[in-house]
Amino acid sequence: RLCVPLLLASLPAMAAGEDDSPALQDAWGDFWLFRFFVNAAGYASIVVPGFLLIHYFKRKNYLETGRGICFPVIKSCVFGSEVKSAHQEDGSLPARAEPTESSTAQQVFKLLFCAAGLQASYLTWGVLQERVMTRTYGATDTDPGEKFKDSQFLVFMNRILAFTVAGLYCALTKQPRHGAPMYKYSFASLSNILSSWCQYEALKYISFPTQVLAKASKVIPVMMMGKLVSRKSYEYWEYLTAALISLGVSMFLLSSAPNRHVSTVTTFSGVVLLAGYIIFDSFTSNWQDALFTYKMSPVQMMFGVNVFSCLFTVGSLLEQGALLESVRFMARHSEFTAHAVLLSVCSACGQLFIFYTINQFGAAVFTIIMTLRQAFAILLSCLIYGHTVTVVGGLGVAVVFVALFLRVYARSRMKKRSKKLPPGESPVQKV
């Protein structure tokens, strides 16, 4: 039953030929859904034995009966200390430290440093991401060149550097005593890998500005799920801004340049991949929030998640034989090597800037900086790669970002008001 729809879905892509869109794949080995299941099978070959081992150690009551040189490792991976922090009442990120007394000039300098670091890291990352996934390498007058197709290898490159940076930071600085069982990081790691993979793959079927706007509109499905599943209630301004975001995204997607032609298959694939990104990314953040009930720092979280990310991706790449193939591609194209390394550096540095900015200035300031970054990313992508945006599409982009800034402003006002509420009352649940 599954093969028939897959075959029907791939036939239009194969029949369209090379003249329609370079993103259309012409072989089963390059079909994104096929690669998704192959990658998932590789992860399952690590997850299933790990699950059986964890179940075995817990059933055997290894914490009471175990001994020997492997006991500390098994205890840390399977059981942890199971001591949760009493300070994390809602499972959210640790409260930022109150800034020490410093001059206004120093605070302004720190804010400019954080803003510049975040913008430089993620704008460069966005430009390189689009370059690697949509352009060819080694093109000459006689040779059209070749594209790099394995998104999982790029995820591996990003995670291995992030793992190294987080590990060095934890080793060189004082960190809280770790209490969470290590295996619990694997859930966030797996969803994080899949969300990153969907993000890279989507660029083969949609433009980068479309991807950025889809990320900005992530609040809409989150609100819908909260209303249907958890029976959450929202303020009027949350419904208003969600409607504005929906309107802006619709204006952008429905507007098209006269020479724009995208096949139905390509558009559908891009939408499915973006939906996968949103679902997996939402799970990652929620699971990490739950893990923060253990007393840990954000860098410890970064280290734990990336340990499993490296394990899953390198295992899957080795099983598919794709690791050596990607290394050969790097050897053939030094430009790709430089892009992949710089992509990883930007990703790792960006994560550190996120932690530092939230710790120094709070989530509201961080959200404003990142919202501006999304607007700049769309502008840069259009300037560098020549994406055409109509007047209606430009107005749609403007509506989306105005709505996002309204959300930040309204949320900060609600947070101030909630601090003045009597002890028995609680503010309305917000997204």
C-alpha positions as CSV (number, residue, x, y, z in Angstrom):
1,R,0.0,0.0,0.0
2,L,2.9,2.4,0.7
3,C,4.8,1.7,-2.5
4,V,2.0,2.7,-4.8
5,P,1.6,6.3,-3.5
6,L,5.4,6.7,-3.5
7,L,5.7,5.5,-7.0
8,L,2.8,7.8,-8.2
9,A,4.4,10.7,-6.3
10,S,7.8,10.2,-8.0
11,L,6.5,9.7,-11.5
12,P,5.7,13.4,-12.1
13,A,9.2,14.3,-10.9
14,M,10.8,11.9,-13.2
15,A,8.6,12.9,-16.2
16,A,9.3,16.6,-15.7
17,G,12.9,16.1,-16.8
18,E,15.8,18.4,-16.3
19,D,14.3,21.5,-17.9
20,D,11.6,22.1,-15.2
21,S,13.4,22.4,-11.9
22,P,16.9,21.4,-10.8
23,A,15.5,20.4,-7.4
24,L,13.4,17.5,-8.9
25,Q,15.1,14.2,-8.2
26,D,15.4,11.5,-11.0
27,A,16.2,8.4,-9.0
28,W,14.8,6.5,-6.0
29,G,18.1,6.9,-4.2
30,D,17.7,10.7,-4.4
31,F,14.0,10.8,-3.5
32,W,13.7,12.6,-0.1
33,L,11.1,10.3,1.4
34,F,13.2,7.2,0.5
35,R,16.3,8.9,2.2
36,F,14.2,9.8,5.2
37,F,13.3,6.2,5.8
38,V,16.8,5.0,5.2
39,N,18.1,7.5,7.7
40,A,15.4,6.5,10.2
41,A,16.4,2.8,9.8
42,G,20.0,3.8,10.6
43,Y,18.9,5.6,13.8
44,A,16.7,2.6,14.7
45,S,19.7,0.3,14.5
46,I,21.2,2.3,17.4
47,V,18.0,3.2,19.3
48,V,16.5,-0.3,19.5
49,P,19.5,-2.0,21.0
50,G,20.0,0.9,23.4
51,F,16.4,0.7,24.5
52,L,16.7,-3.0,25.2
53,L,19.9,-2.5,27.2
54,I,18.3,0.3,29.3
55,H,15.2,-1.9,29.9
56,Y,17.5,-4.9,30.9
57,F,19.6,-2.8,33.4
58,K,16.4,-1.4,35.0
59,R,14.7,-4.7,35.2
60,K,17.8,-6.3,36.7
61,N,18.0,-3.5,39.3
62,Y,21.6,-2.9,38.3
63,L,21.8,0.2,40.5
64,E,21.6,-2.1,43.6
65,T,23.4,-5.2,42.3
66,G,26.0,-3.8,39.8
67,R,29.6,-3.3,40.5
68,G,32.9,-3.1,38.7
69,I,34.7,-0.7,36.3
70,C,31.5,-0.3,34.1
71,F,29.2,0.6,37.0
72,P,29.8,4.5,37.0
73,V,29.3,4.7,33.2
74,I,26.1,2.6,33.3
75,K,24.8,4.5,36.3
76,S,25.3,7.8,34.6
77,C,23.8,6.7,31.3
78,V,20.8,4.7,32.5
79,F,20.0,6.0,36.0
80,G,21.7,9.4,36.7
81,S,21.4,10.8,40.1
82,E,17.7,11.4,39.7
83,V,18.0,14.6,41.7
84,K,15.9,17.4,40.2
85,S,16.3,21.1,40.9
86,A,13.8,22.6,43.2
87,H,14.3,25.9,41.5
88,Q,12.9,24.8,38.2
89,E,9.2,25.0,38.9
90,D,7.9,25.2,35.3
91,G,10.5,23.2,33.5
92,S,11.7,26.3,31.5
93,L,15.2,27.5,30.9
94,P,17.1,28.5,34.0
95,A,16.4,32.1,35.1
96,R,19.0,34.5,33.9
97,A,21.4,35.9,36.4
98,E,20.7,39.4,37.5
99,P,23.3,41.7,35.9
100,T,25.9,43.1,38.2
101,E,26.3,46.8,38.6
102,S,27.8,48.2,35.5
103,S,27.7,51.4,33.5
104,T,25.2,52.1,30.7
105,A,28.1,52.1,28.2
106,Q,29.1,48.6,29.3
107,Q,25.5,47.3,29.0
108,V,25.2,48.9,25.5
109,F,28.5,47.4,24.5
110,K,27.4,43.9,25.7
111,L,24.1,44.3,23.8
112,L,25.8,45.3,20.6
113,F,28.2,42.4,21.0
114,C,25.4,39.9,21.4
115,A,23.4,41.4,18.5
116,A,26.4,41.5,16.2
117,G,27.4,37.9,17.2
118,L,24.0,36.5,16.6
119,Q,23.5,38.4,13.3
120,A,26.9,37.4,11.9
121,S,26.6,33.8,13.0
122,Y,23.1,33.1,11.7
123,L,23.1,35.4,8.6
124,T,26.3,33.7,7.4
125,W,24.8,30.3,8.3
126,G,21.7,31.0,6.3
127,V,23.6,32.2,3.2
128,L,25.9,29.2,3.3
129,Q,23.0,26.8,3.8
130,E,21.3,28.0,0.7
131,R,24.6,28.0,-1.3
132,V,25.4,24.4,-0.3
133,M,22.0,22.9,-0.9
134,T,20.9,24.7,-4.1
135,R,24.1,25.4,-6.1
136,T,26.6,23.2,-7.9
137,Y,30.3,22.8,-7.3
138,G,33.1,22.4,-9.8
139,A,31.2,23.9,-12.7
140,T,33.2,24.9,-15.8
141,D,32.4,25.8,-19.4
142,T,32.2,22.2,-20.4
143,D,31.2,20.6,-17.1
144,P,27.9,21.6,-15.3
145,G,29.4,20.5,-12.0
146,E,27.7,18.5,-9.3
147,K,25.4,19.2,-6.3
148,F,26.0,17.9,-2.8
149,K,22.9,15.9,-1.9
150,D,23.5,14.3,1.6
151,S,21.9,16.6,4.2
152,Q,22.7,14.2,7.0
153,F,26.5,14.8,6.5
154,L,26.0,18.5,7.0
155,V,24.0,17.8,10.2
156,F,26.9,15.6,11.4
157,M,29.5,18.3,10.6
158,N,27.4,20.8,12.6
159,R,27.0,18.5,15.6
160,I,30.6,17.3,15.9
161,L,31.8,20.9,16.2
162,A,29.1,21.9,18.6
163,F,29.9,18.8,20.7
164,T,33.6,19.7,20.8
165,V,32.9,23.4,21.7
166,A,30.4,22.4,24.5
167,G,32.8,19.7,25.8
168,L,35.7,22.2,26.1
169,Y,33.5,24.8,27.7
170,C,32.2,22.3,30.3
171,A,35.8,21.1,31.0
172,L,37.2,24.6,31.4
173,T,34.4,26.2,33.5
174,K,32.6,25.2,36.6
175,Q,29.3,23.5,35.9
176,P,26.5,22.2,38.2
177,R,26.6,18.6,39.3
178,H,25.0,16.6,36.5
179,G,22.0,14.5,37.5
180,A,20.0,13.6,34.4
181,P,20.3,10.0,33.0
182,M,22.3,10.5,29.8
183,Y,19.9,8.4,27.6
184,K,17.2,11.1,28.1
185,Y,19.2,13.4,25.9
186,S,18.7,11.0,23.0
187,F,15.1,11.9,22.5
188,A,15.8,15.6,22.0
189,S,18.9,14.6,19.9
190,L,16.9,12.4,17.5
191,S,14.2,15.1,17.0
192,N,16.9,17.7,16.5
193,I,18.6,15.7,13.9
194,L,15.4,15.1,12.0
195,S,14.3,18.8,12.2
196,S,17.7,19.9,10.8
197,W,17.6,17.3,8.1
198,C,14.1,18.5,7.0
199,Q,15.4,22.1,7.1
200,Y,18.3,21.3,4.7
201,E,16.2,19.1,2.4
202,A,13.4,21.7,2.1
203,L,15.7,24.1,0.4
204,K,15.8,21.7,-2.6
205,Y,12.1,22.4,-3.1
206,I,11.4,25.9,-1.8
207,S,13.1,29.2,-1.7
208,F,15.0,30.3,1.4
209,P,12.6,33.3,2.1
210,T,9.7,30.9,2.1
211,Q,11.5,28.7,4.6
212,V,12.2,31.7,6.9
213,L,8.6,32.8,6.8
214,A,7.4,29.3,7.6
215,K,9.6,29.2,10.7
216,A,8.2,32.6,11.7
217,S,4.6,31.2,11.4
218,K,5.4,28.2,13.7
219,V,3.3,29.8,16.5
220,I,0.1,29.1,14.6
221,P,0.2,25.2,14.8
222,V,1.5,25.5,18.3
223,M,-1.6,27.5,19.4
224,M,-3.9,25.1,17.5
225,M,-2.3,22.1,19.3
226,G,-2.5,23.8,22.7
227,K,-6.2,24.6,22.2
228,L,-7.2,21.2,20.9
229,V,-5.0,18.9,23.0
230,S,-4.3,20.8,26.2
231,R,-7.4,23.0,26.3
232,K,-5.2,26.1,26.8
233,S,-6.7,29.6,26.7
234,Y,-5.0,32.5,25.0
235,E,-5.2,36.3,25.1
236,Y,-6.9,38.3,22.4
237,W,-3.6,39.7,21.2
238,E,-2.3,36.2,20.6
239,Y,-5.2,35.4,18.3
240,L,-4.7,38.7,16.5
241,T,-1.0,38.3,15.9
242,A,-1.5,34.7,14.8
243,A,-4.1,35.9,12.3
244,L,-1.7,38.6,11.0
245,I,1.1,36.1,10.6
246,S,-1.2,33.8,8.7
247,L,-2.3,36.6,6.5
248,G,1.2,37.8,5.8
249,V,2.5,34.3,5.0
250,S,-0.5,33.7,2.6
251,M,0.2,37.0,0.9
252,F,3.8,36.0,0.3
253,L,3.1,32.4,-0.9
254,L,0.2,33.4,-3.2
255,S,2.1,36.2,-4.8
256,S,4.3,35.1,-7.7
257,A,6.6,36.7,-10.2
258,P,5.5,36.4,-13.9
259,N,8.4,34.0,-14.7
260,R,8.0,31.8,-11.7
261,H,7.1,28.2,-12.3
262,V,7.2,25.5,-9.7
263,S,5.7,22.1,-10.2
264,T,3.0,20.7,-7.8
265,V,5.2,17.9,-6.7
266,T,8.1,20.2,-5.8
267,T,5.7,22.5,-3.8
268,F,4.1,19.6,-2.0
269,S,7.5,18.1,-1.0
270,G,8.6,21.5,0.4
271,V,5.5,21.9,2.4
272,V,5.8,18.3,3.8
273,L,9.4,18.9,4.8
274,L,8.6,22.2,6.4
275,A,5.8,20.6,8.4
276,G,8.3,17.9,9.5
277,Y,10.7,20.6,10.6
278,I,8.1,22.4,12.7
279,I,6.9,19.1,14.3
280,F,10.3,17.8,15.2
281,D,11.6,21.2,16.3
282,S,8.6,21.8,18.6
283,F,9.2,18.4,20.2
284,T,12.9,19.2,20.7
285,S,12.2,22.5,22.6
286,N,9.5,20.9,24.8
287,W,11.6,17.9,25.7
288,Q,14.6,20.1,26.5
289,D,12.3,22.2,28.8
290,A,11.4,19.1,30.6
291,L,15.1,18.1,31.0
292,F,15.9,21.4,32.5
293,T,14.0,20.3,35.6
294,Y,17.3,18.6,36.4
295,K,19.9,21.0,37.7
296,M,22.0,21.6,34.6
297,S,23.4,24.5,32.6
298,P,22.5,25.2,28.9
299,V,26.0,24.2,27.8
300,Q,25.6,20.8,29.6
301,M,22.3,20.5,27.6
302,M,24.2,21.4,24.4
303,F,26.9,18.8,25.2
304,G,24.5,16.0,26.1
305,V,22.2,16.4,23.0
306,N,25.2,16.7,20.6
307,V,26.8,13.5,22.0
308,F,23.9,11.5,20.8
309,S,23.5,13.5,17.6
310,C,27.1,12.6,16.6
311,L,26.5,9.0,17.5
312,F,23.2,8.7,15.5
313,T,24.5,10.6,12.4
314,V,27.9,8.9,12.1
315,G,26.3,5.5,12.7
316,S,23.7,6.0,10.0
317,L,26.3,7.5,7.6
318,L,28.6,4.5,8.1
319,E,25.8,2.0,7.5
320,Q,24.8,3.7,4.3
321,G,28.4,4.1,3.1
322,A,27.6,7.8,2.7
323,L,30.4,9.1,5.0
324,L,33.2,8.1,2.7
325,E,31.2,9.4,-0.3
326,S,30.8,12.8,1.4
327,V,34.5,12.9,2.3
328,R,35.4,12.2,-1.4
329,F,33.1,15.0,-2.4
330,M,35.0,17.3,0.0
331,A,38.3,16.1,-1.5
332,R,37.1,16.9,-5.0
333,H,35.7,20.4,-4.1
334,S,37.8,22.4,-1.7
335,E,35.2,25.2,-1.9
336,F,32.6,22.9,-0.4
337,T,35.0,21.9,2.3
338,A,35.4,25.6,3.3
339,H,31.6,26.1,3.2
340,A,30.9,23.0,5.3
341,V,33.5,23.9,8.0
342,L,32.3,27.6,8.1
343,L,28.7,26.4,8.3
344,S,29.6,24.3,11.4
345,V,31.5,27.1,13.0
346,C,28.6,29.5,12.6
347,S,26.2,27.0,14.0
348,A,28.3,26.3,17.1
349,C,29.1,30.0,17.8
350,G,25.4,30.9,17.3
351,Q,24.4,28.5,20.0
352,L,26.9,30.0,22.4
353,F,25.7,33.5,21.6
354,I,22.1,32.4,22.3
355,F,22.9,31.2,25.8
356,Y,25.0,34.3,26.6
357,T,22.3,36.7,25.3
358,I,19.4,35.1,27.2
359,N,21.5,35.0,30.3
360,Q,22.5,38.7,30.1
361,F,19.3,40.3,28.7
362,G,16.5,37.8,28.8
363,A,14.3,36.1,26.3
364,A,12.5,39.2,25.1
365,V,15.6,41.0,23.8
366,F,16.9,37.7,22.3
367,T,13.6,37.3,20.4
368,I,13.7,40.8,19.0
369,I,17.3,40.2,17.8
370,M,16.4,36.9,16.1
371,T,13.3,38.4,14.5
372,L,15.4,41.1,13.0
373,R,17.8,38.4,11.9
374,Q,15.0,36.6,10.0
375,A,14.1,39.9,8.1
376,F,17.8,40.5,7.2
377,A,18.1,36.8,6.1
378,I,15.3,37.2,3.6
379,L,16.8,40.5,2.3
380,L,20.3,38.9,1.9
381,S,18.9,35.9,0.2
382,C,17.0,38.0,-2.3
383,L,20.1,40.2,-3.0
384,I,22.6,37.3,-3.3
385,Y,20.6,34.6,-5.0
386,G,18.2,36.8,-7.0
387,H,14.8,35.6,-5.5
388,T,12.0,37.7,-6.9
389,V,9.6,39.2,-4.4
390,T,6.5,41.1,-5.7
391,V,5.0,44.1,-4.0
392,V,2.2,42.0,-2.5
393,G,4.8,39.5,-1.3
394,G,6.9,42.2,0.3
395,L,3.8,43.5,2.1
396,G,3.2,40.0,3.4
397,V,6.7,39.8,4.8
398,A,6.2,43.2,6.5
399,V,2.9,42.0,8.0
400,V,4.6,38.9,9.4
401,F,7.4,40.8,11.2
402,V,5.1,43.5,12.5
403,A,3.0,40.8,14.0
404,L,6.1,39.2,15.6
405,F,7.2,42.4,17.2
406,L,3.6,42.9,18.5
407,R,3.8,39.5,20.1
408,V,7.1,40.4,21.8
409,Y,5.8,43.7,23.1
410,A,2.5,42.2,24.3
411,R,4.2,39.3,26.0
412,S,6.6,41.6,27.9
413,R,3.6,43.7,29.1
414,M,1.8,40.5,30.2
415,K,4.9,39.3,32.1
416,K,5.2,42.6,34.0
417,R,1.5,42.4,34.8
418,S,1.7,38.8,36.0
419,K,4.3,39.8,38.6
420,K,1.8,42.1,40.2
421,L,-1.0,39.4,40.4
422,P,-2.0,38.1,43.9
423,P,-0.4,34.8,44.9
424,G,-3.5,32.7,44.2
425,E,-4.0,34.0,40.6
426,S,-2.1,32.9,37.5
427,P,-1.9,34.6,34.1
428,V,-3.5,33.2,31.0
429,Q,-1.4,30.5,29.3
430,K,0.7,32.0,26.5
431,V,2.6,30.4,23.6
